[in-house]
Amino acid sequence: MMKNLLIAFLCALALPVVAQPAKPAVIAHRGASGYLPEHTVAAKVLAHAMGADFLEQDVVLTKDDVPIVMHDTQLETISDVAQRFPDRKRANGHYYALDFTLAEIKQLRANERVNAKTGQAVYPDRFPAGKASFQISTLEEELQLIQGLNKTCRRVVGIYPEIKQPAWHRKAGHDISRIVLPILRRYGYATKQDPCWVQCFEPDEVKRIRTELGWEGHLLLLLSANRKHPDGTSAEAWFTPAGMKELAKVADGIGPELGAIVSGKSKASRKVTDFVNDAHAAKLTVHPYTLRADDLPKFADSMDDAIEVLFAEARVDGFFTDFPDVVVKWLGARGMR
Ligand code: CA
C-alpha cells in the first residue's frame, strides 16, 4: 500500500510542470473576420456571440482627428472609396483615411477585403465583397457597441485596440496615441484591472505610451514577421531574453507572428521555439497573431492541430484568430472555458 502511494507520488512528481494560463485568451482578430467583413459591426457582434474574450480594434485617424476602426491607413481595399471619391487619391494611387473627414468616411460602404489592383477577394471563401451594407465605425461607436453587448449578454468581452502607425500619423501632424488613450480612459479602460490591451508595432511609441502618456493599462509590443520595425530597423533584439527583459520594463506582453512560436514548414518538421519560455521568464504575456482556418500556418495540418500545438505545447497565453468560434470550441471541449 505504502509502496503504491510512493509510486503514485513519484509519478506525480515526474509529470511535466505545465504553466498553462488558467484561461487562454481568444482574441477575435478584426472581429469574426473569417465570416464577415473585417472590423464591421456585424463582425464584432458575431465574435461577441461566439464567445471571444477580446475584440480587436485597429485604429487610424480621419482628417478631423476622429479615431476610426480599420486596419490600413488606406481605404481602397475595404471600401468603395475609389468609386465614390475618384479624384481624392494621392500621387501614389492610395486613398488615405487621413485625407477624409469623418462625414466623408461615413458615406463609404465597407466591404470584404479585396486586392485593390485586381479587385479579387483576398480570401475567396469569405463573405462576398460588395454584398449587404456595412460602414466604417468610429472607435467610440465600437466601444459603445461592445459595452452595450456586454450589458445585454451579461458577459464582459474586452477590447484590444492597436494604435496604427503612430510615427506616420505624427509626421503628418496627428498625435494618434494622445487622441486614443483619453477615449479609452473615458470608457472605463484605464488600469490593468480593466479588460483592455493596447498594442502597437512601434517600440518607441510603446515606451512613450507608458511613460510620457501615462498609460496604466495592459500594453503589448507587436513584432512583424520580417523581424523589422516599421521604420525598417532590426527588431531582432526583442526576440532575445535580454530584449524581452528590457521590454518588460514598459510593456506587459509581446505579440509575434505565429512562426516565431512554432518553426517549421510542415507538421513533421515543426519545433516549438524558446520564444514563449523566454517571454514568460521575463514576465511577458504572449499573444501571437494570426490563426486562420483558410490560411493555416505551414506547421499545422488543421485548425485543431494548430490550436493544440500553440496551447498545449508552446503554452501561449492566447492568440489572435479570424475564427474565434473554433478556438472557443477547442477550449470548451477540454474544460478550459
Ligand atoms: Ca491589428
Residues whose N, C-alpha, C, O or C-beta is under 5 A from the ligand:
A	BS01	CA	D58 E162
